[in-house]
């Protein structure tokens, strides 16, 4: 399922610009009608359904890790809303001269993402950039600023970045809660 989702992201981003233009909008609230992309609809729906099921398990585990009732984060409606983003970083002829994305932390509660085999994700740990090697079939869980704030730094939001690569494209998909 995860490989199928990454393939969908790649296929979409490799469409001619004219084909992709109909999906573009300055309005972040605009939703794409799934009927507009029938060949991809099933893979995206399956992935999102899986991520929603996983969200429930993660909320319970995080509640327990915080020493709270198992249903605490669920009862607070933490992670209720979600946003799916799919990224495509083309190969870069001179990756030492640019970044794929600059250093940042996520303002959300939690981000779950998968990356393809290209790599490039790094986290800042003790003032050193550390590679997060891709593992096929694995998701990366990234604590967001909101979780750090509401739980008084019990979990820490991590700064991260993506390095440009001379191979590629690099494909990733993530859901922010």
N, C-alpha and C positions, 0 to 999 in steps of 0.2 A: 504494500500500500504506500509506503513512504517513497520507494523508488518510482512508483507511478505518479505520485504528486510532484516529485522533482522533474520528471519527464514532461509533465503538463506545463510546469513553469518554464522550462527550456523551450518547448514548442511555441508557447505564447510569445515569449520575448524574441524569438527568431522569426516571427511573422514579419512581412513587409510593414513599414511604418504606416502606410495607408490603411492597412487592415486593422492595426492597433489604434488608430486615431479615433475610431468610433467609441472606444472605451475610455478615452481621456476626458477628464473634467477637472476644473479648479475647485469643485465642490467636494470636500472630503466626505460629506454625508451621502453623496450619490452612490447608490448601489447598482451593481451590474446585474441585470436580469439574467438568471441562469439559462433561460431559453436562448439567449444570444450566443451561448457557447456550448451547444449540446454535446459536442464530442468530448468536452472536458468536464462537464457538469458532474458526472458520476464519481470521477476520481476526487474532485474537490469536495463534494458532499461527504464522501466516505472518510476523507482525511479530517474534515471539520467534525464529523460525528465522533470519530475516534478521539479527537482532542477534547471534545466536550466530556466524554466518558472519563478520560484521563484526568481532566480538571477536577472531577468529583473526588477521585482517589487522592490527588495531590492536596486538595483542601483539607481532607481528613488527616493526612499525614503531617501537614504543616501545623494544623491545630494541635495535634498530639506533641509535635516537636516543641511547640511553644508552651506546653504544659497546660493546655486548655481542653475543654470538652471536644470530643471528636467532631461535633457538628458546629463548632463555634464560628469558624470562618464562613461556613455555608449560611448560618443563621444571620450573619452580618451582611450577607449577599456580596462578600468579597469575591472577586473574579467573575461576577455575573455577566458583565459585558465583555465582548471580545472583538478583536480586530485582526484580520489575516493580512499579512503582507508577504509578497513573493519577490525576491530580489535576484537580479542577474548582473553579475560583474563580468564584462567581457575580458578576454586576456589583454594584458597590458604590455606593450613592447619595452617599456622602461619602468618596471615596477618600483625601482629604487627612487624614483622622482615623484611619486604620488602615493596616496593612501586610497584604499577602496572605500573606507568610511573612517572618519576621524574619531578620536577618543570621545566616549560619551557613556553615560549610564542611562538606563531606561526609566522613564518617569512612571511607569505602570506598577502594578502590584507584582506581577510575575510574567515573564516571557518564556515560552517554550519554542525552541526552534530546532530545525534539522538543517544540516548542511551536506553538500555532496562531498566527494572524495578529494576535491582540490585543496581545501584548507585555506588558511589565512586568518581565521579568527584568533584573537589574542585577548587575554585579560591582564589587567594590571594587578600584580600581587607583590606587596612589599617593594614598591617602586621599580619593579622589573616587569617587562612584558613577557608573558608566558603563552606559548602556543596551546590552543585547544584543538588537539588533533581530531579530525573527523573519524567517527566510528560508524560504519554502515549499520543502519537500523536503530541508531541511538538518537535520543533527543537531548538537547542541552537545556537545562533550567536556569534561568537568569533572574535572580531576585531583583525586584525593581525598587525605585526610590520610595514609592508609596508604602510597600511592605516594611521597609526600614523605618520609615517615620511612624507608622501606626503601632509598630511593635517595639519602639524605643531602642533601636539598634541591635535587637536580638539577632536579626538576620541583616546582613550588610549588602547593599547594592554595589555591584562591581562595575568599575569602568572597563570598557572593552573597545576594540576597534577591529577593522578588517583590513588586512594588507592586500594591496594589489598583487596579482600574480602574473607571471609570464606565460602561464598555461591557463587553459580555461575553455569555456566560461565557467565561473564559479556560480553555483545555484544554491539558494537557500529559501526556506519558507518559515515564517514564524507567526505565532499567535500571541498577542498581548492581552493580558487580563488586567 
